[in-house]
Amino acid sequence: MKEFAYLYSPEEAAYRFSDSHPFNPIRLELTLSLLEATGALETVDCIVPRRATDEELSLIHDADYIQAVKLAGHGELSPMKAQMYGLGTEDTPLFDQMHESAALLVGGTIEACELVLSGQYRRTFHIGGGLHHGFRGRASGFCIYNDTAVAMAAMIQKYDCRILYVDTDAHHGDGVQWAFYNRADVMTLSLHETGRYLFPGTGMVTERGAEEGYGWSWNVPFDAFTEDASFLQAYRTVLFEACELFKPDLIITQNGADAHALDPLTHLSLTMESYEQIPQIAVEAADRYTDGRIVALGGGGYDWYRVVPRAWSQVFAALTNQSPFHGNLPEEWIQRWQKESPTVPVTWADPVPLYPMIPRRPEIEEKNWETVKRLLWPFIDDSKKEHLSFSSPYSND
């Protein structure tokens, strides 16, 4: 068994709505060129993804929806009909070859999971995956197909496995949650900004699953302006409890980078400190509970130059057993991309301070911990409950 491979094709950049749309595939090129400049790509395998078949897509998506996407991508679907499927909207505008581009992203995530569960690789990273908002019969939130849900359904069908899906995107992983809400073979864990202020408006602690899936849907909705220490305290606590209870065969992580303080679409206040530690903690959990089997995906992230390349490079570092990248960014990368953006960062860490001190910090951190307690209380042993008393993660500041 080999340790690691990443999946990528330049064709994935064809999943592009418009030049002005916040979901810009330049994020992929920026990240991979940064990793290339560090020398990190020289000794690892790159697998070119394939397109998902209609049969695979239909594990999650309705046949009429798949057909509508095909027609829309060839200019053969009326605007009114497209709107019925969530297509041609402000979030998900029409573009040429929509189906072919979206199916490639799905195929990449299927292959990333297949490589791990077949025993060929212990860890994989599909940087173009993680489109977690797509529903059975409609597009939503920049997502045409739900690559993660399709891949999980395909893996369960083939390997009869248990999958823990962990989503740290600032937006609730609603499409994945609802796809498996009634099932006991998938546990979804989403840590995100509260839906009181942010799309899609779901992901409350009370969304715990139904029928056979009761107890296997976990959500941690963070208060706006949550900072690193509070987020990481909740993340580590909840992730390891989820692993203990669910006992997964595979962990899939969605690594949206839009909870960063610089992201233009969200209201959380994470820095690169979190994006160093999130994937390291996930790999630690995989090593302890799944014999190291983990698949990482990309996801959201709309500060293309300053945030996403650094955050996803740290995912790569964790999956390849490296310490987080520190120090200055490669000069050749800086020079290449400064021609396009004056906001290119020069160091792996963020400037300190990145933002003014948040006056509600104590209130926010205590509220977040109460959310963690509400989530875990019905599912953990009484012996563990006494350890859930609130302790400020900033006490040593």
NORJOSUL-V600657 format. One record per residue. N is the residue number from 0. RES is the residue in one small letter. PHI is phi as a letter, one per 30 degrees, with the letter a starting at -180 (NA if undefined). BURIAL is + if it has 24 or more other C-alpha atoms within 12 Angstrom, else -. D_FIRST is the distance of its C-alpha to the first C-alpha in Angstrom with 2 decimals. Layout:
N & RES & PHI & BURIAL & D_FIRST
N & RES & PHI & BURIAL & D_FIRST
This chain:
0 & m & NA & - & 0.00
1 & k & d & - & 3.80
2 & e & d & + & 6.54
3 & f & a & + & 9.20
4 & a & b & + & 11.26
5 & y & c & + & 14.90
6 & l & c & + & 17.00
7 & y & a & + & 20.49
8 & s & b & + & 23.30
9 & p & e & - & 26.82
10 & e & d & + & 28.10
11 & e & d & + & 27.16
12 & a & d & + & 30.19
13 & a & d & + & 32.39
14 & y & d & + & 32.12
15 & r & b & + & 35.23
16 & f & d & + & 38.38
17 & s & a & - & 40.83
18 & d & d & - & 41.43
19 & s & c & - & 42.95
20 & h & d & - & 40.44
21 & p & d & + & 38.52
22 & f & d & + & 35.20
23 & n & c & + & 34.59
24 & p & d & + & 31.36
25 & i & e & + & 32.30
26 & r & e & + & 30.20
27 & l & d & + & 27.05
28 & e & d & + & 28.43
29 & l & e & + & 29.74
30 & t & d & + & 26.44
31 & l & d & + & 24.40
32 & s & d & + & 27.26
33 & l & d & + & 27.30
34 & l & d & + & 23.64
35 & e & d & - & 24.27
36 & a & d & + & 27.32
37 & t & d & + & 25.45
38 & g & i & - & 23.03
39 & a & d & + & 20.06
40 & l & d & + & 18.92
41 & e & d & - & 18.98
42 & t & c & - & 15.51
43 & v & c & + & 13.42
44 & d & d & - & 12.71
45 & c & c & + & 15.48
46 & i & c & + & 15.35
47 & v & d & + & 18.89
48 & p & d & + & 19.66
49 & r & c & + & 21.81
50 & r & d & + & 24.84
51 & a & d & + & 24.87
52 & t & d & + & 27.15
53 & d & d & + & 30.35
54 & e & d & - & 29.10
55 & e & d & + & 26.18
56 & l & e & + & 28.61
57 & s & d & + & 31.01
58 & l & d & + & 28.76
59 & i & b & + & 30.24
60 & h & c & + & 32.96
61 & d & d & + & 36.25
62 & a & d & - & 36.92
63 & d & d & - & 40.11
64 & y & d & + & 38.38
65 & i & e & + & 35.79
66 & q & d & + & 38.78
67 & a & d & + & 40.66
68 & v & d & + & 37.91
69 & k & d & + & 37.93
70 & l & d & + & 41.71
71 & a & d & + & 41.85
72 & g & d & + & 39.57
73 & h & c & - & 42.02
74 & g & i & - & 45.16
75 & e & c & - & 46.14
76 & l & b & - & 46.24
77 & s & d & - & 49.37
78 & p & e & - & 49.16
79 & m & d & - & 50.47
80 & k & d & - & 47.93
81 & a & e & + & 45.08
82 & q & d & + & 46.22
83 & m & d & - & 45.90
84 & y & c & + & 42.15
85 & g & i & + & 41.82
86 & l & c & + & 41.69
87 & g & i & + & 44.09
88 & t & c & + & 44.46
89 & e & d & - & 44.54
90 & d & d & + & 41.00
91 & t & b & + & 39.60
92 & p & d & + & 41.81
93 & l & d & + & 41.54
94 & f & b & + & 39.94
95 & d & d & - & 39.41
96 & q & i & + & 36.45
97 & m & e & + & 35.52
98 & h & d & + & 33.67
99 & e & d & + & 31.61
100 & s & d & + & 30.62
101 & a & d & + & 29.86
102 & a & d & + & 27.89
103 & l & d & + & 25.61
104 & l & d & + & 24.80
105 & v & d & + & 24.13
106 & g & d & + & 21.88
107 & g & d & + & 19.80
108 & t & d & + & 19.32
109 & i & e & + & 18.61
110 & e & d & + & 15.86
111 & a & e & + & 14.42
112 & c & d & + & 14.39
113 & e & d & + & 13.20
114 & l & d & + & 10.00
115 & v & d & + & 9.27
116 & l & d & + & 11.00
117 & s & d & - & 9.62
118 & g & i & - & 6.11
119 & q & d & - & 5.10
120 & y & b & + & 5.48
121 & r & d & + & 6.92
122 & r & b & + & 10.14
123 & t & b & + & 12.31
124 & f & b & + & 15.98
125 & h & c & + & 18.51
126 & i & d & + & 21.54
127 & g & d & + & 23.95
128 & g & d & + & 23.31
129 & g & j & + & 25.02
130 & l & d & + & 28.33
131 & h & c & + & 29.26
132 & h & c & + & 32.95
133 & g & d & + & 33.03
134 & f & c & + & 34.76
135 & r & e & + & 35.00
136 & g & b & + & 38.09
137 & r & a & + & 38.54
138 & a & d & + & 37.14
139 & s & a & + & 37.46
140 & g & h & + & 36.98
141 & f & i & + & 35.59
142 & c & c & + & 33.11
143 & i & d & + & 33.70
144 & y & c & + & 30.75
145 & n & c & + & 28.65
146 & d & d & + & 25.11
147 & t & d & + & 23.63
148 & a & d & + & 25.72
149 & v & d & + & 25.02
150 & a & d & + & 21.24
151 & m & d & + & 21.54
152 & a & d & + & 23.95
153 & a & d & + & 21.75
154 & m & d & + & 18.75
155 & i & d & + & 21.20
156 & q & d & - & 22.76
157 & k & d & - & 19.64
158 & y & c & - & 17.71
159 & d & h & - & 20.75
160 & c & c & + & 19.11
161 & r & c & + & 20.80
162 & i & b & + & 20.37
163 & l & c & + & 21.91
164 & y & c & + & 23.11
165 & v & c & + & 24.32
166 & d & b & + & 26.74
167 & t & c & + & 28.39
168 & d & d & + & 30.30
169 & a & d & + & 34.03
170 & h & c & + & 34.79
171 & h & e & + & 34.14
172 & g & d & + & 31.23
173 & d & d & + & 33.81
174 & g & d & + & 32.42
175 & v & d & + & 29.20
176 & q & e & + & 31.24
177 & w & d & + & 33.82
178 & a & d & + & 31.42
179 & f & b & + & 30.10
180 & y & d & + & 33.15
181 & n & c & - & 34.08
182 & r & c & + & 30.68
183 & a & c & + & 29.04
184 & d & c & + & 25.40
185 & v & b & + & 25.18
186 & m & c & + & 26.40
187 & t & c & + & 27.54
188 & l & b & + & 28.29
189 & s & b & + & 30.22
190 & l & c & + & 31.79
191 & h & a & + & 34.34
192 & e & d & + & 37.90
193 & t & e & + & 40.48
194 & g & d & + & 41.55
195 & r & d & - & 45.16
196 & y & c & - & 44.84
197 & l & b & + & 41.90
198 & f & e & + & 40.54
199 & p & c & + & 39.64
200 & g & i & - & 41.83
201 & t & c & + & 39.67
202 & g & j & + & 37.19
203 & m & d & + & 39.65
204 & v & e & + & 38.82
205 & t & d & - & 40.64
206 & e & d & + & 38.16
207 & r & c & + & 36.28
208 & g & j & + & 35.35
209 & a & b & - & 37.47
210 & e & h & - & 37.70
211 & e & d & - & 34.38
212 & g & c & + & 32.83
213 & y & d & + & 35.34
214 & g & j & + & 33.82
215 & w & c & + & 30.55
216 & s & b & + & 31.92
217 & w & c & + & 32.29
218 & n & b & + & 34.02
219 & v & b & + & 35.09
220 & p & d & + & 37.75
221 & f & d & + & 38.61
222 & d & d & + & 42.09
223 & a & e & + & 42.77
224 & f & i & + & 42.44
225 & t & e & + & 39.84
226 & e & c & + & 38.54
227 & d & e & + & 35.37
228 & a & d & + & 36.10
229 & s & d & + & 37.18
230 & f & d & + & 34.22
231 & l & d & + & 31.63
232 & q & d & + & 33.47
233 & a & d & + & 33.32
234 & y & e & + & 29.73
235 & r & d & + & 28.29
236 & t & e & + & 30.66
237 & v & d & + & 30.06
238 & l & d & + & 26.27
239 & f & d & + & 25.80
240 & e & d & + & 28.52
241 & a & d & + & 26.91
242 & c & d & + & 23.62
243 & e & d & - & 25.73
244 & l & d & - & 27.73
245 & f & d & + & 25.40
246 & k & h & + & 22.26
247 & p & d & + & 19.84
248 & d & c & + & 16.52
249 & l & b & + & 15.76
250 & i & c & + & 17.66
251 & i & c & + & 18.83
252 & t & c & + & 20.98
253 & q & c & + & 23.77
254 & n & c & + & 24.76
255 & g & e & + & 28.25
256 & a & c & + & 30.06
257 & d & c & + & 33.54
258 & a & d & + & 34.42
259 & h & d & + & 35.15
260 & a & d & + & 38.84
261 & l & d & + & 39.21
262 & d & d & + & 37.99
263 & p & d & - & 41.02
264 & l & c & + & 40.42
265 & t & b & + & 39.84
266 & h & b & + & 41.57
267 & l & d & + & 39.07
268 & s & b & + & 39.12
269 & l & d & + & 35.64
270 & t & b & + & 34.90
271 & m & d & + & 31.88
272 & e & e & + & 31.70
273 & s & d & + & 30.34
274 & y & d & + & 27.91
275 & e & d & + & 26.47
276 & q & d & + & 26.11
277 & i & e & + & 25.19
278 & p & d & + & 21.53
279 & q & d & + & 21.22
280 & i & d & + & 22.59
281 & a & d & + & 20.32
282 & v & d & + & 17.17
283 & e & e & + & 19.00
284 & a & d & + & 19.64
285 & a & d & + & 16.09
286 & d & d & + & 15.01
287 & r & d & - & 18.01
288 & y & c & + & 18.03
289 & t & b & + & 14.83
290 & d & h & - & 12.19
291 & g & i & + & 11.63
292 & r & d & + & 11.33
293 & i & a & + & 13.75
294 & v & c & + & 15.05
295 & a & c & + & 17.87
296 & l & b & + & 20.77
297 & g & d & + & 23.93
298 & g & k & + & 27.27
299 & g & d & + & 30.78
300 & g & k & + & 32.24
301 & y & b & + & 35.50
302 & d & c & + & 36.26
303 & w & d & + & 34.33
304 & y & c & + & 35.01
305 & r & d & + & 35.41
306 & v & c & + & 32.90
307 & v & e & + & 30.03
308 & p & e & + & 28.51
309 & r & d & + & 28.50
310 & a & d & + & 27.23
311 & w & d & + & 24.25
312 & s & d & + & 23.43
313 & q & d & + & 23.27
314 & v & d & + & 20.70
315 & f & e & + & 18.58
316 & a & d & + & 19.29
317 & a & d & + & 18.27
318 & l & d & + & 14.88
319 & t & c & + & 14.18
320 & n & i & + & 15.60
321 & q & c & - & 18.89
322 & s & d & - & 22.32
323 & p & e & + & 24.33
324 & f & d & + & 26.05
325 & h & b & - & 29.63
326 & g & i & - & 32.74
327 & n & d & - & 33.91
328 & l & d & + & 32.17
329 & p & e & + & 31.83
330 & e & d & - & 35.30
331 & e & d & - & 34.28
332 & w & d & + & 32.82
333 & i & e & + & 35.98
334 & q & d & - & 38.25
335 & r & d & - & 36.51
336 & w & c & + & 36.76
337 & q & d & - & 40.07
338 & k & d & - & 41.76
339 & e & c & - & 40.83
340 & s & b & - & 41.14
341 & p & d & - & 43.18
342 & t & c & - & 41.02
343 & v & d & + & 37.89
344 & p & d & + & 36.81
345 & v & c & + & 36.74
346 & t & b & + & 34.83
347 & w & d & + & 31.65
348 & a & d & + & 33.81
349 & d & d & + & 36.70
350 & p & d & - & 40.30
351 & v & b & - & 41.98
352 & p & d & - & 43.71
353 & l & d & - & 42.09
354 & y & a & - & 44.67
355 & p & d & - & 47.83
356 & m & e & - & 47.57
357 & i & d & - & 47.32
358 & p & d & - & 50.40
359 & r & c & - & 48.99
360 & r & e & + & 45.96
361 & p & e & + & 46.99
362 & e & d & - & 47.80
363 & i & d & + & 44.56
364 & e & d & + & 42.32
365 & e & d & + & 44.27
366 & k & d & + & 44.17
367 & n & d & + & 40.40
368 & w & d & + & 40.03
369 & e & d & + & 42.42
370 & t & d & + & 40.18
371 & v & d & + & 37.23
372 & k & d & + & 39.52
373 & r & d & + & 40.71
374 & l & d & + & 37.18
375 & l & d & + & 35.97
376 & w & e & + & 39.25
377 & p & d & - & 39.06
378 & f & c & + & 35.53
379 & i & c & + & 35.30
380 & d & d & - & 36.98
381 & d & e & - & 40.43
382 & s & d & - & 39.27
383 & k & d & - & 37.14
384 & k & d & - & 39.92
385 & e & d & - & 41.96
386 & h & d & - & 39.24
387 & l & c & + & 39.48
388 & s & d & - & 42.77
389 & f & d & + & 42.86
390 & s & b & - & 42.21
391 & s & d & + & 42.43
392 & p & d & - & 39.26
393 & y & c & - & 41.74
394 & s & d & - & 43.74
395 & n & c & - & 42.83
396 & d & d & - & 43.78
